[in-house]
Amino acid sequence: MNQLAVEHNKTPKAFAWLPEHIAMLGTDTDKAVAAKLGISKSAVFRKRSELNIPGRAFAYVGKAPRLPKVKWTPEKIALLGTDTDKAIAKVLGAETISVTLKRRALKIPSHSSVICPPAEIPQHLVDQFNVMSDGEIAALTGYSQATVSKHRRNMGIATTYTQGTLPEEANALLGKSIDSEIAKKYGVSVQCVNSRRRKLGIAATPRQAKPQELPEGVISKLGKQSDQEIALEAGLPAYVITKARRAAGIHAVDKTTPLPDEAIALLGIKPDLAIAKQFGISVPIVRRKRLSLNIECSQNRQPMTPEILALIGTMSDSELSRKTGASTSNIAYHRQKLAAPK
């Protein structure tokens, strides 16, 4: 058996837990405590579990540590569903998800369902489903149309209501105009048009958003001011201005800071970051100007001495860097220019 195997099979010496060591358990993560004591994380976990000391979750920046688990008693269970899960969790000093999972496991309805009970629609109006539209029944009951529709679906009643009859001549428009426009033209419901179109196997026409018309005063500013400035003045979203400008084929205004001649003279000689810091401008402005002039970027390379150039290819780049003090990237750059082996 080799020496490595012997060392591997040695029984590790038990750690002597002193009171001050035990006092550290649970005050930080097991990994952090193990690092402080110079032992393994599993040793800390076993000792903490042996003493029933709760562990500490990772301390994420901006987040409070997770609260301890709830020991559910009949009194605590009685609170479920009497208020929102978040409010009950705050009372119990627990995580909201713990309260929600326990309530769902016990099939206790949420507080919102207690506050907002299902709709109660009289039987004589229930009999009118598919005779009257959901909207008409909603107007008679005071509920919203969505609530009435949900009540109908919960009762297992499928809607077959269609207002009016679509004439045969309208078939020529199906799939060419949107259903709502056809319905408006012939005075029928959208569902009536939809049912006819589906019956004939005609695909729906994609709905296209109508472009928003801009006032003449706003249009005249396109390309002369930034989209954001025009949007603020006109009280419109910036994307509306941008979309209108692009549709008109107008280029955005170029509001970049012009580079002084002194900075232009340094392009490709000094790194973009160094030029930006020197003249107090942003790096993207320097980069855009350099690219527009087709100037390659500078990697801040130091000139190579003939002695170092002679050694390139005779040893690895990293070894040559250690011996000469030149950067590895600089050596690699000149090696590629010389087409020397690594």
C-alpha positions in Angstrom: 0.0 0.0 0.0 1.5 3.3 -1.0 1.9 6.3 1.3 -1.1 8.2 -0.1 -3.4 5.3 0.6 -2.1 5.0 4.2 -2.7 8.6 4.9 -6.2 8.4 3.3 -7.1 5.5 5.6 -6.0 7.2 8.8 -8.8 7.9 11.2 -9.1 11.7 11.6 -8.5 12.9 15.1 -11.7 13.9 16.9 -12.2 17.6 17.4 -12.4 18.7 21.0 -15.6 20.9 21.2 -15.1 23.6 23.8 -18.0 25.8 25.1 -16.8 28.7 23.1 -16.9 26.5 19.9 -20.4 25.3 20.7 -21.5 28.9 21.2 -20.6 29.6 17.6 -23.0 27.0 16.2 -26.0 28.5 14.5 -24.6 32.1 14.6 -23.3 31.7 11.0 -23.5 29.2 8.2 -21.9 25.8 8.9 -19.3 26.5 6.2 -18.3 29.8 7.8 -18.1 28.2 11.3 -16.0 25.3 9.9 -13.6 27.8 8.3 -13.2 29.6 11.6 -12.6 26.4 13.6 -10.4 24.7 10.9 -12.6 21.6 10.6 -14.9 20.2 8.0 -18.4 21.5 7.3 -19.9 18.0 7.9 -18.3 18.0 11.4 -20.0 21.3 12.3 -23.3 20.0 10.8 -23.2 16.8 12.9 -22.4 18.6 16.1 -25.2 21.3 15.5 -27.7 18.6 14.7 -26.7 16.6 17.8 -27.4 19.6 20.0 -30.7 20.5 18.0 -29.3 23.9 17.2 -31.1 25.4 14.1 -28.8 26.2 11.2 -28.5 29.6 9.7 -29.4 30.2 6.0 -27.1 32.0 3.7 -27.0 35.7 4.4 -28.0 37.1 1.0 -27.5 40.8 0.6 -30.7 42.8 1.0 -32.6 39.8 2.3 -33.5 38.9 5.9 -32.6 35.3 7.0 -35.4 32.7 6.6 -37.7 32.5 9.6 -37.9 29.2 11.6 -40.4 26.5 10.7 -43.9 26.7 12.3 -44.9 24.1 14.9 -48.5 23.8 14.0 -50.9 23.7 17.0 -54.7 23.6 16.8 -54.7 27.3 17.8 -52.4 28.2 14.9 -54.3 26.1 12.4 -57.6 27.8 13.5 -56.1 31.1 12.2 -55.7 29.8 8.6 -58.2 31.4 6.2 -59.3 34.1 8.7 -56.9 36.6 7.1 -54.4 36.7 4.3 -51.5 34.3 4.4 -49.1 37.2 4.7 -50.9 38.7 7.7 -51.1 35.3 9.5 -47.4 34.6 8.7 -46.6 37.9 10.3 -48.5 37.0 13.5 -46.9 33.6 13.7 -43.4 34.9 12.8 -43.2 32.5 9.9 -42.6 32.6 6.2 -45.7 33.3 4.1 -45.1 30.2 1.9 -45.2 28.0 5.0 -48.7 29.3 5.9 -49.9 29.0 2.3 -48.7 25.4 2.0 -50.3 24.4 5.3 -53.6 26.0 4.3 -53.7 24.3 1.0 -52.7 20.9 2.5 -55.7 21.2 4.8 -57.9 22.4 1.9 -58.8 25.6 3.7 -60.0 28.4 1.3 -58.0 31.5 1.2 -59.2 34.7 2.8 -59.8 36.3 -0.6 -62.3 33.6 -1.6 -64.1 34.3 1.7 -64.2 38.0 1.0 -65.3 37.5 -2.6 -67.8 34.6 -2.6 -69.0 33.2 -5.9 -71.8 35.0 -7.8 -75.4 34.2 -6.8 -77.5 34.4 -9.9 -81.3 33.8 -9.6 -82.5 30.6 -11.2 -84.8 32.5 -13.7 -81.7 34.2 -15.1 -79.7 31.0 -15.1 -82.4 29.6 -17.4 -81.6 32.5 -19.7 -78.0 31.4 -20.3 -77.5 31.1 -24.1 -80.9 32.9 -24.6 -79.4 36.2 -23.4 -75.7 37.1 -23.6 -73.5 37.1 -20.5 -73.3 40.9 -20.8 -77.1 41.3 -20.7 -77.4 39.0 -17.7 -74.5 40.9 -16.0 -76.4 44.2 -16.5 -79.5 42.7 -14.8 -77.5 41.2 -11.8 -75.0 43.9 -11.2 -72.1 41.5 -11.6 -69.4 42.0 -14.2 -69.6 40.1 -17.5 -66.5 38.1 -16.5 -68.1 37.1 -13.2 -71.3 35.9 -15.0 -69.2 34.0 -17.6 -67.2 32.3 -14.9 -70.4 31.3 -13.1 -71.8 29.9 -16.3 -68.6 27.9 -17.0 -68.6 26.6 -13.4 -72.1 25.3 -13.9 -70.8 23.4 -17.0 -72.9 25.4 -19.4 -71.2 26.1 -22.7 -72.0 29.2 -24.6 -73.9 28.9 -27.8 -75.4 32.4 -27.9 -74.9 34.3 -31.1 -76.6 37.6 -31.8 -78.1 37.8 -35.3 -77.5 35.8 -38.4 -74.6 36.4 -40.7 -75.7 36.6 -44.4 -74.0 34.3 -46.9 -72.5 37.3 -48.7 -70.3 38.0 -45.7 -68.5 34.7 -46.3 -66.4 36.5 -48.9 -64.9 38.7 -46.1 -64.1 35.9 -43.7 -60.3 35.7 -43.2 -59.8 39.0 -45.1 -61.1 41.4 -42.5 -61.0 40.9 -38.7 -64.1 39.3 -37.1 -65.0 42.5 -35.1 -65.2 44.6 -38.3 -67.4 42.1 -40.1 -69.6 41.8 -37.0 -70.0 45.6 -36.8 -70.8 45.8 -40.6 -73.6 43.3 -40.5 -74.9 44.0 -36.9 -74.2 40.6 -35.4 -72.0 39.5 -32.6 -68.3 38.7 -33.0 -69.0 35.2 -31.8 -71.5 34.8 -34.7 -68.8 35.7 -37.2 -66.2 33.6 -35.4 -68.5 30.5 -35.4 -69.2 30.9 -39.2 -65.5 31.3 -40.0 -64.5 28.3 -37.9 -67.2 26.2 -39.5 -65.8 27.0 -42.9 -62.3 26.3 -41.8 -61.0 29.8 -42.6 -58.1 31.1 -40.5 -58.5 34.4 -38.7 -56.9 37.6 -40.0 -54.0 38.7 -37.8 -55.0 41.8 -35.9 -52.7 44.6 -36.8 -52.3 47.5 -34.5 -53.1 50.9 -36.1 -50.2 53.3 -36.0 -50.8 56.2 -33.7 -51.1 59.5 -35.7 -48.8 62.2 -34.4 -49.6 65.9 -34.4 -47.9 67.9 -37.2 -45.9 69.8 -34.6 -44.4 66.5 -33.3 -43.6 65.1 -36.7 -41.6 68.2 -37.6 -39.3 67.5 -34.6 -38.5 63.9 -35.6 -34.7 63.5 -36.2 -34.1 67.0 -34.8 -34.6 66.2 -31.1 -34.1 62.9 -29.3 -37.1 60.6 -29.1 -37.1 61.0 -25.3 -37.3 64.8 -25.5 -40.1 64.8 -28.0 -42.0 62.2 -26.0 -41.7 64.3 -22.8 -42.9 67.5 -24.6 -45.8 65.7 -26.4 -46.9 63.6 -23.3 -46.5 60.3 -25.3 -44.5 57.1 -24.7 -41.0 57.2 -26.2 -41.6 54.0 -28.1 -44.5 55.7 -30.0 -42.1 58.5 -31.2 -39.4 56.0 -32.1 -41.8 53.8 -34.1 -43.2 56.8 -36.0 -39.7 58.1 -36.7 -38.5 54.7 -38.1 -41.7 54.3 -40.2 -40.9 57.7 -41.7 -37.3 56.6 -42.5 -35.9 59.4 -40.3 -32.6 58.7 -38.5 -32.3 59.4 -34.8 -30.5 62.6 -33.8 -26.9 62.2 -33.1 -26.3 63.8 -29.7 -22.9 62.3 -28.9 -20.2 64.5 -27.5 -17.7 65.5 -30.2 -14.2 64.4 -29.6 -11.5 67.1 -29.5 -8.7 66.9 -32.1 -6.3 66.0 -29.3 -8.3 62.9 -28.4 -8.7 61.8 -32.0 -4.9 61.9 -32.4 -4.7 59.4 -29.6 -7.1 56.9 -31.0 -5.4 53.5 -31.5 -2.4 54.7 -29.6 -3.9 54.7 -26.1 -6.7 52.5 -24.9 -10.3 53.8 -25.2 -10.7 53.8 -21.4 -7.5 55.9 -20.9 -8.7 58.5 -23.6 -12.2 58.6 -22.0 -10.7 59.3 -18.6 -8.3 61.9 -19.9 -11.0 64.0 -21.6 -13.9 63.3 -19.3 -16.2 61.5 -21.8 -17.7 58.1 -22.0 -15.9 55.0 -23.4 -18.7 54.3 -26.0 -18.2 57.7 -27.5 -14.5 57.1 -27.9 -15.1 53.6 -29.3 -17.7 54.8 -31.8 -15.4 57.5 -33.1 -12.5 55.1 -33.4 -14.6 52.5 -35.3 -16.0 55.2 -37.6 -12.4 56.0 -38.6 -11.5 52.3 -39.0 -8.7 52.6 -36.3 -7.8 49.4 -34.5 -7.9 49.5 -30.7 -4.8 49.7 -28.6 -4.1 47.1 -26.0 -1.6 49.4 -24.3 1.3 47.3 -25.4 4.8 48.2 -24.4 7.5 48.2 -27.1 9.4 44.9 -27.2 13.2 45.0 -26.9 15.3 43.0 -29.4 16.4 40.7 -26.6 12.8 39.7 -25.7 11.9 39.4 -29.3 14.8 37.0 -29.8 13.5 34.7 -27.0 9.9 34.5 -28.3 9.1 31.0 -29.4 12.0 29.5 -27.4 9.9 28.9 -24.3 6.2 29.3 -23.3 4.7 32.8 -23.2 4.0 32.5 -19.4 7.6 31.5 -18.7 9.0 34.3 -20.8 6.7 36.7 -19.1 8.1 35.6 -15.6 11.7 36.0 -16.8 11.4 39.4 -18.6 8.4 41.1 -16.8 6.6 41.6 -20.1 2.9 40.8 -20.1 1.7 37.5 -21.5 -0.8 39.2 -23.9 2.0 41.4 -25.2 4.3 38.5 -25.8 1.4 36.5 -27.5 0.7 39.5 -29.7 4.3 39.8 -31.0 4.6 36.0 -31.3 1.6 35.9 -33.6 3.1 38.7 -35.6 6.3 36.7 -35.9 4.4 33.5 -36.5 6.6 31.8 -33.8 5.5 28.6 -32.0 4.0 29.0 -28.5 
